[in-house]
Amino acid sequence: MSDYIPVGMGELKIARHPASLVVYGIGSCVIIAMYDKKNKIGGFSHVMLPDSSGIDKEKLNPAKFADTAVPLLFNKMGEEGALKSKLVAKLVGGAEMFPPTEDFSSNIGRDNVEAVKKALSILQIPIEAEDTGGNRGRSVEFDLDSGLVKLSILGQETKEL
């Protein structure tokens, strides 16, 4: 039986098989699941915002922002023994949970997804699968034995990424 390790907003956690990482109630945030298949090491980063620029570096939580969370997760995975050259990513979240206001160009979910993809591209980490966008909340479980991300969306059948 595996341990279930919850990952909260603005958190980053890394674990090995037989553990599973879980996040419940994902809205506009983006969950980055990074995985080393050979060593069965995985990490989750629960990104809340796309960009950390303008934030006081002494008060910055780097796991909270896409531009800092992706490289942090990448480096911490390496520190835990993951083969950085073999890492793959899966993305979940980035929903638009609230109706647009007068600023129709603003969509934090979409902006989070774009920022995460840009950061992964810079590090040359391929995105193996994703379930992003829309307007429904999600929950995920990351099985570190198989590398599967089990996705639950209210009113739909569970699917695997």
PyMOL commands that place a pseudoatom at each C-alpha (Angstrom):
pseudoatom trace, name=CA, resn=MET, resi=1, chain=A, elem=C, hetatm=0, pos=[0.000, 0.000, 0.000]
pseudoatom trace, name=CA, resn=SER, resi=2, chain=A, elem=C, hetatm=0, pos=[1.457, 3.340, -0.990]
pseudoatom trace, name=CA, resn=ASP, resi=3, chain=A, elem=C, hetatm=0, pos=[1.588, 6.481, 1.100]
pseudoatom trace, name=CA, resn=TYR, resi=4, chain=A, elem=C, hetatm=0, pos=[-0.432, 9.376, -0.275]
pseudoatom trace, name=CA, resn=ILE, resi=5, chain=A, elem=C, hetatm=0, pos=[1.461, 12.646, -0.008]
pseudoatom trace, name=CA, resn=PRO, resi=6, chain=A, elem=C, hetatm=0, pos=[-0.693, 15.767, -0.470]
pseudoatom trace, name=CA, resn=VAL, resi=7, chain=A, elem=C, hetatm=0, pos=[0.756, 18.774, -2.265]
pseudoatom trace, name=CA, resn=GLY, resi=8, chain=A, elem=C, hetatm=0, pos=[-0.824, 22.125, -1.400]
pseudoatom trace, name=CA, resn=MET, resi=9, chain=A, elem=C, hetatm=0, pos=[-0.944, 25.385, -3.321]
pseudoatom trace, name=CA, resn=GLY, resi=10, chain=A, elem=C, hetatm=0, pos=[2.484, 26.885, -3.817]
pseudoatom trace, name=CA, resn=GLU, resi=11, chain=A, elem=C, hetatm=0, pos=[4.175, 23.653, -2.698]
pseudoatom trace, name=CA, resn=LEU, resi=12, chain=A, elem=C, hetatm=0, pos=[6.621, 21.321, -4.366]
pseudoatom trace, name=CA, resn=LYS, resi=13, chain=A, elem=C, hetatm=0, pos=[7.206, 17.733, -3.260]
pseudoatom trace, name=CA, resn=ILE, resi=14, chain=A, elem=C, hetatm=0, pos=[9.310, 14.861, -4.543]
pseudoatom trace, name=CA, resn=ALA, resi=15, chain=A, elem=C, hetatm=0, pos=[8.876, 11.193, -3.672]
pseudoatom trace, name=CA, resn=ARG, resi=16, chain=A, elem=C, hetatm=0, pos=[9.787, 7.683, -4.789]
pseudoatom trace, name=CA, resn=HIS, resi=17, chain=A, elem=C, hetatm=0, pos=[7.786, 4.552, -5.434]
pseudoatom trace, name=CA, resn=PRO, resi=18, chain=A, elem=C, hetatm=0, pos=[5.762, 3.213, -3.570]
pseudoatom trace, name=CA, resn=ALA, resi=19, chain=A, elem=C, hetatm=0, pos=[4.437, 6.672, -2.593]
pseudoatom trace, name=CA, resn=SER, resi=20, chain=A, elem=C, hetatm=0, pos=[1.826, 8.608, -4.566]
pseudoatom trace, name=CA, resn=LEU, resi=21, chain=A, elem=C, hetatm=0, pos=[1.537, 12.378, -4.778]
pseudoatom trace, name=CA, resn=VAL, resi=22, chain=A, elem=C, hetatm=0, pos=[-1.973, 13.866, -4.701]
pseudoatom trace, name=CA, resn=VAL, resi=23, chain=A, elem=C, hetatm=0, pos=[-3.644, 17.225, -5.233]
pseudoatom trace, name=CA, resn=TYR, resi=24, chain=A, elem=C, hetatm=0, pos=[-7.334, 17.866, -4.664]
pseudoatom trace, name=CA, resn=GLY, resi=25, chain=A, elem=C, hetatm=0, pos=[-9.376, 20.742, -6.040]
pseudoatom trace, name=CA, resn=ILE, resi=26, chain=A, elem=C, hetatm=0, pos=[-7.213, 22.186, -8.822]
pseudoatom trace, name=CA, resn=GLY, resi=27, chain=A, elem=C, hetatm=0, pos=[-8.706, 25.249, -10.514]
pseudoatom trace, name=CA, resn=SER, resi=28, chain=A, elem=C, hetatm=0, pos=[-6.607, 27.872, -12.295]
pseudoatom trace, name=CA, resn=CYS, resi=29, chain=A, elem=C, hetatm=0, pos=[-3.411, 26.480, -10.752]
pseudoatom trace, name=CA, resn=VAL, resi=30, chain=A, elem=C, hetatm=0, pos=[-1.249, 24.140, -12.820]
pseudoatom trace, name=CA, resn=ILE, resi=31, chain=A, elem=C, hetatm=0, pos=[0.160, 20.893, -11.483]
pseudoatom trace, name=CA, resn=ILE, resi=32, chain=A, elem=C, hetatm=0, pos=[3.464, 19.887, -13.032]
pseudoatom trace, name=CA, resn=ALA, resi=33, chain=A, elem=C, hetatm=0, pos=[4.150, 16.183, -12.669]
pseudoatom trace, name=CA, resn=MET, resi=34, chain=A, elem=C, hetatm=0, pos=[7.795, 15.464, -13.463]
pseudoatom trace, name=CA, resn=TYR, resi=35, chain=A, elem=C, hetatm=0, pos=[8.969, 11.847, -13.645]
pseudoatom trace, name=CA, resn=ASP, resi=36, chain=A, elem=C, hetatm=0, pos=[12.066, 9.694, -14.027]
pseudoatom trace, name=CA, resn=LYS, resi=37, chain=A, elem=C, hetatm=0, pos=[10.777, 6.331, -15.295]
pseudoatom trace, name=CA, resn=LYS, resi=38, chain=A, elem=C, hetatm=0, pos=[13.984, 4.427, -14.615]
pseudoatom trace, name=CA, resn=ASN, resi=39, chain=A, elem=C, hetatm=0, pos=[14.364, 5.408, -10.964]
pseudoatom trace, name=CA, resn=LYS, resi=40, chain=A, elem=C, hetatm=0, pos=[10.616, 5.829, -10.257]
pseudoatom trace, name=CA, resn=ILE, resi=41, chain=A, elem=C, hetatm=0, pos=[11.135, 9.290, -8.795]
pseudoatom trace, name=CA, resn=GLY, resi=42, chain=A, elem=C, hetatm=0, pos=[8.431, 11.863, -9.286]
pseudoatom trace, name=CA, resn=GLY, resi=43, chain=A, elem=C, hetatm=0, pos=[7.689, 15.396, -8.289]
pseudoatom trace, name=CA, resn=PHE, resi=44, chain=A, elem=C, hetatm=0, pos=[4.665, 17.665, -8.183]
pseudoatom trace, name=CA, resn=SER, resi=45, chain=A, elem=C, hetatm=0, pos=[4.766, 21.421, -8.266]
pseudoatom trace, name=CA, resn=HIS, resi=46, chain=A, elem=C, hetatm=0, pos=[1.496, 23.239, -7.538]
pseudoatom trace, name=CA, resn=VAL, resi=47, chain=A, elem=C, hetatm=0, pos=[1.918, 26.508, -9.466]
pseudoatom trace, name=CA, resn=MET, resi=48, chain=A, elem=C, hetatm=0, pos=[-0.428, 29.363, -8.587]
pseudoatom trace, name=CA, resn=LEU, resi=49, chain=A, elem=C, hetatm=0, pos=[0.842, 32.242, -10.747]
pseudoatom trace, name=CA, resn=PRO, resi=50, chain=A, elem=C, hetatm=0, pos=[2.791, 32.596, -13.997]
pseudoatom trace, name=CA, resn=ASP, resi=51, chain=A, elem=C, hetatm=0, pos=[5.526, 35.112, -13.179]
pseudoatom trace, name=CA, resn=SER, resi=52, chain=A, elem=C, hetatm=0, pos=[7.557, 36.083, -10.120]
pseudoatom trace, name=CA, resn=SER, resi=53, chain=A, elem=C, hetatm=0, pos=[8.961, 39.328, -11.526]
pseudoatom trace, name=CA, resn=GLY, resi=54, chain=A, elem=C, hetatm=0, pos=[8.373, 42.250, -9.213]
pseudoatom trace, name=CA, resn=ILE, resi=55, chain=A, elem=C, hetatm=0, pos=[8.282, 40.040, -6.106]
pseudoatom trace, name=CA, resn=ASP, resi=56, chain=A, elem=C, hetatm=0, pos=[10.818, 40.751, -3.369]
pseudoatom trace, name=CA, resn=LYS, resi=57, chain=A, elem=C, hetatm=0, pos=[13.313, 37.876, -3.716]
pseudoatom trace, name=CA, resn=GLU, resi=58, chain=A, elem=C, hetatm=0, pos=[13.614, 37.590, 0.086]
pseudoatom trace, name=CA, resn=LYS, resi=59, chain=A, elem=C, hetatm=0, pos=[9.866, 36.974, 0.388]
pseudoatom trace, name=CA, resn=LEU, resi=60, chain=A, elem=C, hetatm=0, pos=[9.514, 34.876, -2.758]
pseudoatom trace, name=CA, resn=ASN, resi=61, chain=A, elem=C, hetatm=0, pos=[8.099, 31.360, -2.558]
pseudoatom trace, name=CA, resn=PRO, resi=62, chain=A, elem=C, hetatm=0, pos=[9.690, 29.919, -5.725]
pseudoatom trace, name=CA, resn=ALA, resi=63, chain=A, elem=C, hetatm=0, pos=[7.263, 26.964, -5.835]
pseudoatom trace, name=CA, resn=LYS, resi=64, chain=A, elem=C, hetatm=0, pos=[4.348, 29.384, -6.287]
pseudoatom trace, name=CA, resn=PHE, resi=65, chain=A, elem=C, hetatm=0, pos=[5.349, 30.807, -9.696]
pseudoatom trace, name=CA, resn=ALA, resi=66, chain=A, elem=C, hetatm=0, pos=[5.774, 28.986, -13.023]
pseudoatom trace, name=CA, resn=ASP, resi=67, chain=A, elem=C, hetatm=0, pos=[9.010, 30.766, -13.952]
pseudoatom trace, name=CA, resn=THR, resi=68, chain=A, elem=C, hetatm=0, pos=[10.729, 29.684, -10.722]
pseudoatom trace, name=CA, resn=ALA, resi=69, chain=A, elem=C, hetatm=0, pos=[8.877, 26.445, -9.849]
pseudoatom trace, name=CA, resn=VAL, resi=70, chain=A, elem=C, hetatm=0, pos=[9.774, 24.546, -13.024]
pseudoatom trace, name=CA, resn=PRO, resi=71, chain=A, elem=C, hetatm=0, pos=[13.565, 25.009, -12.696]
pseudoatom trace, name=CA, resn=LEU, resi=72, chain=A, elem=C, hetatm=0, pos=[13.330, 24.386, -8.940]
pseudoatom trace, name=CA, resn=LEU, resi=73, chain=A, elem=C, hetatm=0, pos=[11.486, 21.100, -9.494]
pseudoatom trace, name=CA, resn=PHE, resi=74, chain=A, elem=C, hetatm=0, pos=[13.961, 20.107, -12.222]
pseudoatom trace, name=CA, resn=ASN, resi=75, chain=A, elem=C, hetatm=0, pos=[16.972, 20.762, -9.963]
pseudoatom trace, name=CA, resn=LYS, resi=76, chain=A, elem=C, hetatm=0, pos=[15.463, 19.113, -6.875]
pseudoatom trace, name=CA, resn=MET, resi=77, chain=A, elem=C, hetatm=0, pos=[14.590, 16.030, -8.929]
pseudoatom trace, name=CA, resn=GLY, resi=78, chain=A, elem=C, hetatm=0, pos=[18.277, 15.806, -9.878]
pseudoatom trace, name=CA, resn=GLU, resi=79, chain=A, elem=C, hetatm=0, pos=[19.333, 16.208, -6.245]
pseudoatom trace, name=CA, resn=GLU, resi=80, chain=A, elem=C, hetatm=0, pos=[17.071, 13.266, -5.349]
pseudoatom trace, name=CA, resn=GLY, resi=81, chain=A, elem=C, hetatm=0, pos=[18.780, 11.029, -7.912]
pseudoatom trace, name=CA, resn=ALA, resi=82, chain=A, elem=C, hetatm=0, pos=[16.560, 11.482, -10.966]
pseudoatom trace, name=CA, resn=LEU, resi=83, chain=A, elem=C, hetatm=0, pos=[18.217, 11.414, -14.371]
pseudoatom trace, name=CA, resn=LYS, resi=84, chain=A, elem=C, hetatm=0, pos=[17.633, 15.008, -15.465]
pseudoatom trace, name=CA, resn=SER, resi=85, chain=A, elem=C, hetatm=0, pos=[18.178, 14.136, -19.137]
pseudoatom trace, name=CA, resn=LYS, resi=86, chain=A, elem=C, hetatm=0, pos=[15.343, 11.575, -18.995]
pseudoatom trace, name=CA, resn=LEU, resi=87, chain=A, elem=C, hetatm=0, pos=[12.682, 13.635, -17.203]
pseudoatom trace, name=CA, resn=VAL, resi=88, chain=A, elem=C, hetatm=0, pos=[9.236, 14.014, -18.724]
pseudoatom trace, name=CA, resn=ALA, resi=89, chain=A, elem=C, hetatm=0, pos=[6.336, 16.179, -17.624]
pseudoatom trace, name=CA, resn=LYS, resi=90, chain=A, elem=C, hetatm=0, pos=[2.552, 15.983, -17.470]
pseudoatom trace, name=CA, resn=LEU, resi=91, chain=A, elem=C, hetatm=0, pos=[0.354, 19.028, -16.859]
pseudoatom trace, name=CA, resn=VAL, resi=92, chain=A, elem=C, hetatm=0, pos=[-3.060, 19.339, -15.235]
pseudoatom trace, name=CA, resn=GLY, resi=93, chain=A, elem=C, hetatm=0, pos=[-5.145, 22.416, -14.434]
pseudoatom trace, name=CA, resn=GLY, resi=94, chain=A, elem=C, hetatm=0, pos=[-5.221, 25.923, -15.779]
pseudoatom trace, name=CA, resn=ALA, resi=95, chain=A, elem=C, hetatm=0, pos=[-9.011, 26.185, -15.764]
pseudoatom trace, name=CA, resn=GLU, resi=96, chain=A, elem=C, hetatm=0, pos=[-10.917, 29.443, -15.928]
pseudoatom trace, name=CA, resn=MET, resi=97, chain=A, elem=C, hetatm=0, pos=[-12.944, 29.012, -12.768]
pseudoatom trace, name=CA, resn=PHE, resi=98, chain=A, elem=C, hetatm=0, pos=[-14.707, 32.366, -12.662]
pseudoatom trace, name=CA, resn=PRO, resi=99, chain=A, elem=C, hetatm=0, pos=[-16.597, 34.309, -15.316]
pseudoatom trace, name=CA, resn=PRO, resi=100, chain=A, elem=C, hetatm=0, pos=[-14.486, 37.005, -16.964]
pseudoatom trace, name=CA, resn=THR, resi=101, chain=A, elem=C, hetatm=0, pos=[-14.641, 40.516, -15.590]
pseudoatom trace, name=CA, resn=GLU, resi=102, chain=A, elem=C, hetatm=0, pos=[-14.354, 43.646, -17.707]
pseudoatom trace, name=CA, resn=ASP, resi=103, chain=A, elem=C, hetatm=0, pos=[-10.765, 42.608, -18.494]
pseudoatom trace, name=CA, resn=PHE, resi=104, chain=A, elem=C, hetatm=0, pos=[-11.570, 39.904, -21.054]
pseudoatom trace, name=CA, resn=SER, resi=105, chain=A, elem=C, hetatm=0, pos=[-7.883, 39.438, -21.869]
pseudoatom trace, name=CA, resn=SER, resi=106, chain=A, elem=C, hetatm=0, pos=[-7.088, 38.239, -18.349]
pseudoatom trace, name=CA, resn=ASN, resi=107, chain=A, elem=C, hetatm=0, pos=[-7.240, 34.475, -17.775]
pseudoatom trace, name=CA, resn=ILE, resi=108, chain=A, elem=C, hetatm=0, pos=[-4.933, 33.290, -14.998]
pseudoatom trace, name=CA, resn=GLY, resi=109, chain=A, elem=C, hetatm=0, pos=[-5.421, 29.608, -15.835]
pseudoatom trace, name=CA, resn=ARG, resi=110, chain=A, elem=C, hetatm=0, pos=[-4.367, 30.078, -19.457]
pseudoatom trace, name=CA, resn=ASP, resi=111, chain=A, elem=C, hetatm=0, pos=[-1.467, 32.315, -18.404]
pseudoatom trace, name=CA, resn=ASN, resi=112, chain=A, elem=C, hetatm=0, pos=[-0.270, 29.682, -15.919]
pseudoatom trace, name=CA, resn=VAL, resi=113, chain=A, elem=C, hetatm=0, pos=[-0.323, 26.950, -18.585]
pseudoatom trace, name=CA, resn=GLU, resi=114, chain=A, elem=C, hetatm=0, pos=[1.589, 29.106, -21.081]
pseudoatom trace, name=CA, resn=ALA, resi=115, chain=A, elem=C, hetatm=0, pos=[4.222, 30.073, -18.491]
pseudoatom trace, name=CA, resn=VAL, resi=116, chain=A, elem=C, hetatm=0, pos=[4.733, 26.452, -17.404]
pseudoatom trace, name=CA, resn=LYS, resi=117, chain=A, elem=C, hetatm=0, pos=[5.120, 25.318, -21.024]
pseudoatom trace, name=CA, resn=LYS, resi=118, chain=A, elem=C, hetatm=0, pos=[7.649, 28.083, -21.692]
pseudoatom trace, name=CA, resn=ALA, resi=119, chain=A, elem=C, hetatm=0, pos=[9.715, 27.099, -18.626]
pseudoatom trace, name=CA, resn=LEU, resi=120, chain=A, elem=C, hetatm=0, pos=[9.636, 23.404, -19.605]
pseudoatom trace, name=CA, resn=SER, resi=121, chain=A, elem=C, hetatm=0, pos=[10.695, 24.299, -23.145]
pseudoatom trace, name=CA, resn=ILE, resi=122, chain=A, elem=C, hetatm=0, pos=[13.702, 26.252, -21.874]
pseudoatom trace, name=CA, resn=LEU, resi=123, chain=A, elem=C, hetatm=0, pos=[14.821, 23.167, -19.929]
pseudoatom trace, name=CA, resn=GLN, resi=124, chain=A, elem=C, hetatm=0, pos=[13.993, 20.896, -22.905]
pseudoatom trace, name=CA, resn=ILE, resi=125, chain=A, elem=C, hetatm=0, pos=[11.635, 18.738, -20.849]
pseudoatom trace, name=CA, resn=PRO, resi=126, chain=A, elem=C, hetatm=0, pos=[9.035, 17.077, -23.082]
pseudoatom trace, name=CA, resn=ILE, resi=127, chain=A, elem=C, hetatm=0, pos=[5.375, 17.232, -22.128]
pseudoatom trace, name=CA, resn=GLU, resi=128, chain=A, elem=C, hetatm=0, pos=[4.092, 13.659, -22.317]
pseudoatom trace, name=CA, resn=ALA, resi=129, chain=A, elem=C, hetatm=0, pos=[0.447, 14.461, -21.596]
pseudoatom trace, name=CA, resn=GLU, resi=130, chain=A, elem=C, hetatm=0, pos=[-1.789, 17.256, -20.420]
pseudoatom trace, name=CA, resn=ASP, resi=131, chain=A, elem=C, hetatm=0, pos=[-5.321, 18.053, -19.418]
pseudoatom trace, name=CA, resn=THR, resi=132, chain=A, elem=C, hetatm=0, pos=[-5.541, 21.829, -19.175]
pseudoatom trace, name=CA, resn=GLY, resi=133, chain=A, elem=C, hetatm=0, pos=[-8.012, 24.647, -19.694]
pseudoatom trace, name=CA, resn=GLY, resi=134, chain=A, elem=C, hetatm=0, pos=[-11.774, 24.434, -19.532]
pseudoatom trace, name=CA, resn=ASN, resi=135, chain=A, elem=C, hetatm=0, pos=[-13.808, 25.587, -16.570]
pseudoatom trace, name=CA, resn=ARG, resi=136, chain=A, elem=C, hetatm=0, pos=[-13.981, 22.586, -14.235]
pseudoatom trace, name=CA, resn=GLY, resi=137, chain=A, elem=C, hetatm=0, pos=[-11.959, 21.703, -11.177]
pseudoatom trace, name=CA, resn=ARG, resi=138, chain=A, elem=C, hetatm=0, pos=[-9.769, 18.641, -11.151]
pseudoatom trace, name=CA, resn=SER, resi=139, chain=A, elem=C, hetatm=0, pos=[-8.024, 16.320, -8.688]
pseudoatom trace, name=CA, resn=VAL, resi=140, chain=A, elem=C, hetatm=0, pos=[-4.978, 14.162, -9.446]
pseudoatom trace, name=CA, resn=GLU, resi=141, chain=A, elem=C, hetatm=0, pos=[-3.051, 11.222, -8.077]
pseudoatom trace, name=CA, resn=PHE, resi=142, chain=A, elem=C, hetatm=0, pos=[0.487, 10.517, -9.332]
pseudoatom trace, name=CA, resn=ASP, resi=143, chain=A, elem=C, hetatm=0, pos=[1.410, 6.812, -9.101]
pseudoatom trace, name=CA, resn=LEU, resi=144, chain=A, elem=C, hetatm=0, pos=[5.207, 6.750, -8.814]
pseudoatom trace, name=CA, resn=ASP, resi=145, chain=A, elem=C, hetatm=0, pos=[5.426, 3.079, -9.733]
pseudoatom trace, name=CA, resn=SER, resi=146, chain=A, elem=C, hetatm=0, pos=[3.823, 3.427, -13.161]
pseudoatom trace, name=CA, resn=GLY, resi=147, chain=A, elem=C, hetatm=0, pos=[4.218, 7.164, -13.744]
pseudoatom trace, name=CA, resn=LEU, resi=148, chain=A, elem=C, hetatm=0, pos=[0.477, 7.439, -14.422]
pseudoatom trace, name=CA, resn=VAL, resi=149, chain=A, elem=C, hetatm=0, pos=[-1.420, 10.519, -13.385]
pseudoatom trace, name=CA, resn=LYS, resi=150, chain=A, elem=C, hetatm=0, pos=[-5.001, 9.607, -12.504]
pseudoatom trace, name=CA, resn=LEU, resi=151, chain=A, elem=C, hetatm=0, pos=[-7.271, 12.542, -13.232]
pseudoatom trace, name=CA, resn=SER, resi=152, chain=A, elem=C, hetatm=0, pos=[-10.696, 13.096, -11.696]
pseudoatom trace, name=CA, resn=ILE, resi=153, chain=A, elem=C, hetatm=0, pos=[-13.080, 15.761, -12.973]
pseudoatom trace, name=CA, resn=LEU, resi=154, chain=A, elem=C, hetatm=0, pos=[-16.431, 16.188, -11.278]
pseudoatom trace, name=CA, resn=GLY, resi=155, chain=A, elem=C, hetatm=0, pos=[-19.146, 14.540, -13.363]
pseudoatom trace, name=CA, resn=GLN, resi=156, chain=A, elem=C, hetatm=0, pos=[-16.726, 12.584, -15.566]
pseudoatom trace, name=CA, resn=GLU, resi=157, chain=A, elem=C, hetatm=0, pos=[-15.048, 9.195, -15.439]
pseudoatom trace, name=CA, resn=THR, resi=158, chain=A, elem=C, hetatm=0, pos=[-11.512, 9.043, -14.047]
pseudoatom trace, name=CA, resn=LYS, resi=159, chain=A, elem=C, hetatm=0, pos=[-8.885, 8.982, -16.775]
pseudoatom trace, name=CA, resn=GLU, resi=160, chain=A, elem=C, hetatm=0, pos=[-5.172, 8.326, -16.879]
pseudoatom trace, name=CA, resn=LEU, resi=161, chain=A, elem=C, hetatm=0, pos=[-2.494, 10.540, -18.357]
for i in range(1, 161): cmd.bond("trace and resi %d" % i, "trace and resi %d" % (i + 1))
show_as sticks, trace
zoom trace
